[in-house]
Amino acid sequence: MGPLFQSVGAARTYRRATNGAPRRSVACVRIVHISDCYPPRLGGIETQVRALALRQVAAGHDVHVITATPGATVRRGTEVLDGVVVHRATTQLPADLPVNPRVNREIRELLQPGGRAQGADAVHVHGGVLSVFAYPGARVARVLGLPTVATIHGVWGGIFAPAVRVADVLSHWTRWGVVLTAVSDAAADPIRRLVGSEVEIAVLPNGIDVDTWRAAHVTGDPDEVRLVAVMRMAPRKRTVPLVRMAHEASRLLPAGRRLRLSIVGEGPVASQVRRYVARHGLGHGRFVVDLVGRLAPDQVRATLAASDAFIAPAKLESFGIAALEARTVGVPVLAYAAGGVSSFVRHEVEGLLASDDPSMIGAIARIGSDDDLRRRIATHNRETEPEQSWPRVLAAVDAAYAVARVRSAP
């Protein structure tokens, strides 16, 4: 089954259901995704759900999305966007929070016979650590006897570590026949520790369009190493610690070598970063910080192509799609070994993996000092396609749907 399925027991189950390697299913005609959030709201889960839905439409499937997110023109009701039928089961709440107190009833009305999303061949539930709209959909779908896959996109850690009640829910899901998956081992392992070895959790990763993200490297000043981060500037993403670590690492570079850190994105801690930059005079000299702001995908790709290394400073990262984009462009990636980035970045192969902040400072200094290492990793990334390319991921998704159909059979 390859690296896409890293649970041995789960891989065996998938092989039984698909007679060998995963393949595209011709039986699954109507697919219904359930997600708290969906565009126009922007974020990791909703972006991936939309990308998956669009590719399933392109493959000839009838694809629906049930979400609690209001649309730009249709706040509540059904609309068709790029071939995807989107059912917006929204309520009027402050900040348009993706919460619906009638979630079970509304999803049931859509999925049951006579509903606008009736006759689903597969229901695919997408949730983070707390998804008060999507997760109830898994139970509703199984009560209706529908094949159901649930993918967990978040990492249970920190304040979410003692989520024993949720773990009990997931154990019930598997007994009901729900196929439980996560986007990486970093997302799956905390759940495995809670629910025990009897519950299979397969790895069903996010996908990337390799052809879209391939880009020729743009060389720069050989005395300057260009480090880039693409993130929402929020506390969980650790933007301020990133700047501090890069500042410390710049002092370890050889004489005459400079470090430039470009941060793409916006968010609530941007003002803290600006104060740090102003206080330390980081607008010029041996270490420079550029706050680029939010960019369109094409601009992000161009920025990555004109960079020498990418850094993902978040520790509780379930996957790291921005890091995968950088790795696909051909940029060496610096990240933490315990996070989801390690599912597609191996130490000294696709990048460098750190165990803690001091070792991350060392990794930044090393990638900035060792030109041969940086060039070798970049060459490998440009010449080697990541396992998470969309054709492989779509095959894995279809294999999960095949297992769900087997488990839901009378």
N, C-alpha and C positions, 0 to 999 in steps of 0.2 A: 504493500500500500504506500510505502515511501514516507517521507518526512511529514506529509500532511496529516497522518494519523499516528500519533506517538504513544497511544495507549494500546498495548499488545492485545488485551482482551477486546477492546473496541474494534481494532483492526480485524481481528478474527471474525467478529460479528458482521462487519461490513463485507468481508470476502464471501461469507456464506450467502449473504443476501444478494450479491452481485455476481456470483460465480467467477470470482477472480478479481481482476483490477476494476476500479471504479470506471463507469462508462456513462455516457449521456442516456437518460431515460426517455423513451418515446411514449410511455404510458402516462406520465405526469403532465397533464394538459393545463389544469388550473392550479396556480400556486397563490397562496394568500400569506403575505407577510404581516405580522403584527408588531408594531414598534411604537413606543411612547412618542418618539420624535421623528419627523420627516421634513424635508425641505418644504417651505423656505427656511425653516430653522436650520442652522449650520452647526455641525459637530461630527465627531468621529463615527458614531453609530448610524446616524441618519444618512451621512454621505455614503457609507458602505452599503446600507440597505438599498438606497437608490441605485447605486452602481450595479449591485447584484440584480435588482429588478429589471433594469434596462437591458442587461445582457440576457436575461431569461426571456424578455420580450423579443429580442433579436433572434433568439433560438426558436421562436415560434410558439412560446407558451402564452397562456392567458394569465396575466399577472395582476394581482390586486394587493393593495396595502391598506391596512386598517391602522389609523393613528389618532392620537389625541391632539395633534398639532394643527392649528388653523392654517388655511392657505392664504395666499396673497389676495385672491379674488373670491374663493369659496371658503368661508370660515367654518361652516358646518354643512355636511352633505357630501356628494360624490362628484368628482371631476376626473377627467382623463388627462394625464400629463406625460407626454412622450410615449404614449402607448400603454402606460401603467394606469390602472383604474384605482384612484385614491379615495378611500372612504374616510372622511374626517369626522370622527365621533367626539366632537369638542364640547366643552362647556365654558361659560363666561367666568374666567378667573383672573386675578391680578397677574400681570406679566405673561398672560397666555400660558400658564403652567400646564404641562401635558398630563393633567389629572382629570378623571371623570368618575364621579361617585356612582354612576350607573354602568360601570365598565362591563360587568358580567352580562347584564341585560342587552346592552348595545351590541357587543361582539356576538352574542348568541343570535340576535335578530339578523345580523348580517350573514352569519355562517349557516344557519339552519335552513332546511328546505323552504323555498320561497323568498329567502333573503337575497340581497344583491350580490353576495359573494358565496352563494350556495355551491355545493358540489365540488369542494376543494379536494384535489388529489394529494395536496400536501399543505399543511399549515406550518409556517416557519416563524417562530417567536424570537424576537431579538431584545435583549435587555442588558442593563448594566448591573451594578450592585443593588440598586433600588429602582425597580421599574413597576410602579403601581398600576400601570395600564397594560403593559405587555404581558407580564407574568400571569395575571388572571386569565388571559387569553388561552394559555396552554391548557388549563383545566377545562375551560369551556369547550375547546376543540376536542378534547378526549371524551368528554361527556357526550358529545355529538358523534363520537366514533370516527373522527377524522385523523388521518396520519399526521403526527405532529413532531417537529424538531424544534428544540429550544437551543439557542446559541447565546452564551454569556459573554459579553464584551468587556466586562470590568474585572478588576482585581479586588478580591475580598481581603482587606488588610487594614491595619490601623483601627479606626473607630468601627469598622465593619467586621472585624475579626470574629466577635462572638455572635455571629448571625446563625445561632443554632436553630431557631424556629424556621428560618428560610431553608436551612439545610434539610430539615425534616420535610418541608414542602417538596424539595427536589427529590428526596427519596421516594415520596409518594408519586411524583411524576413518573419516575422510571418504572414503578410498579404498575402504573396506568398505561405504560407503553410509550411514553414520551422518549424520543432519542435526545439525550442530553449531550451538548457539545460546548466547547469554549474556543475562543480565537487563538489561544496559545496555552502552553503548559503553565506559564506564569498566571494565567487566569484560571486554569483548571486545577492546579495543585492545591490551593487553599480549600477548594470545595472537596477535593478528594480526601483531604485530611479530616474534614468535617463529616462527610457522609460515609466514609469507609470504602474498602476495596470492592464491596459487592455492587457498588454503583459505577457503571462504566461512563466515562466522560471522554469523548473523542475530541481531537483537535481539528477544528474547522476554521482555517485562518481567513483573514481578510485577503482581498485580491488586489492586483495591480495590473494596469495595462502597460506592458513592457514597452511596446512600440511608442506609446505616447510619451513615456518618461525617459527614453533613451535620448542623450544629448552629447554633442562633442564637447570635450573639455576645453575651457578657455583659460589659457595660461596668463599669469600675472607677473608681478615683480618677484624675482626669485628670492629676494631678501624678506618678503612678507608672506606669511602663512595665513590664508583666509579661512577662518572657522565660521560656520553658519549654524543657526538654530532656527527651526520653524515651529512655532508653538503659540498657544493662547497664553498671554502673559498673566497667569494666575498663580496663586501660592502653590497649588498642587504640582504645577509644572516646574517649580523651583528656578524661576528666572533670576532672582537676586542671587541665590547661591551659585548659579552658573557664572554670572559676571565676576563674582568674588574668586571662584576657582580659576577662571581664565586669567584674571589679573595676577593671581599668585603664580600660575604656570608661566606667564610671560617673563617673570623674573628668572626662570630656570633655562631660558633659551640661550643659545650661543651668542656671543657678542656679534652685533650687526644684524641679528635676526629679529624681525618684528612680528607681532600677532595682531590680527584684525578680527574682531568678533562682530558678525552681523546677525541681528535678531529680527526675524520676520514674524509679524503678528502684533496684536494689540491686546489690552486687558487691564485689569485693575491695579497691577503692580508696576505699570509702566512709569508712573511718577517716581516710585522708589528707585527704579533703575536710573532714571534721569538725574536724580539727586546724587546717586553714587558716582555716576560719570562726571558730573560737575564738580563734586567734592574732591575727586582724585585727578581731575584734569585729563580725562581719557578721550579727549577730542583730537589728540595728536600724540606723537612720540612712539615709544616702543610697544604700547598696547592701546588700541583704539576700539571703541565700541560704537557701532552704527545701529540705531533703532530705525529699521526700514519701514515698519508699519505693515498693514495687511496688503497682500499681493494676490493677484489672480493666479490660477494654476500655471499658465504659461510663463508668467513672471517669476514664479517660484522655481520652475524648472531652469530658467535662464540664470537665476541667482545660484542655484546648486551647481550648474555647469561651470560657473565662474568662481567656484570655491575649491578649497583643498581638503576640507574635512567637515563632517557634520557631527553635531553633538546633541544627544538626547539626555537632558539632565534630570528628568523625572524618574523617581525610583519605583513608584507604583504605576507602571505603564503596562496595560494589559496586552498591547500589541505594538503600537508605534508606527502608524501609517506614514507619517512624515519621514521617519528614518528609513522605511522601506523605499519610499520615493527617492531619497538620496542615494541609497545603495543601488537602485536601478539606474539612476543617472550615471553612476560610476564613482561616487564619492566615498571614501573611507568613513565609517560610522563609529563614533565613540558613544558608549552607552553602559548601563549597569547590567552585570551578569544575571541578577535576580529578576530582571524585568522581561517583558514580552519581546523586546528587540532581539534578545538572545536566540529566539526561534529562527531568525534568518541572518544573524551576525555571529560568526565564530571568531574567537580571539585570534588576532594576527592573520585572519583570512579575509573576512569582509570588513574588519575594523578592529577596535580594541575594546575589551570589556573590563570594567572596573568593579571592584567589590565594595568600595566606599568612596567618600569624597577625597581623602588623601590620595588614593590610587587613581582617581579620576584626574586630579591635578597632575600626577605623574604621566597619565596617558596623554593629556593635552600637551605637556612639555615634550613627550616622546614623539608624537605625531608632528609637532612643530619643528623638531630637531633632526629627525631621521628621514632624510629625503628618499633614500632607497626603500625604506619600509612603506612610506606613504605612496610612492609610485607603484610598488608591487601590489599593494592592496587595491589601488585605483584601477590598475590594469586587470586584475582578477574580476572586480565588480563590473567593469565595462564589457568584459568578454564572457561572463557567466550569467545566464538568466536565473533570476531567483525562483525558488520552488513555488512561490505564491503568485505566479502568473495566472491570469483569469481562466485560461483553458483548464489548468489543473484544478483550480478552486471550484469551477463549475462542475467538473467531474466528481469532485469530492462531495459537493452539495447534493448532486443527484444520487450519489451512493447513500447519503444520509436519508434522503427521501425514500429510497428503496427499502432501507431497514425499517423506517417508520411504517411503510405500507405492510411489511411482513408482520410487524408487532400489532398493527391495528386489525389484522384480518380476523374474522370471527373464528 
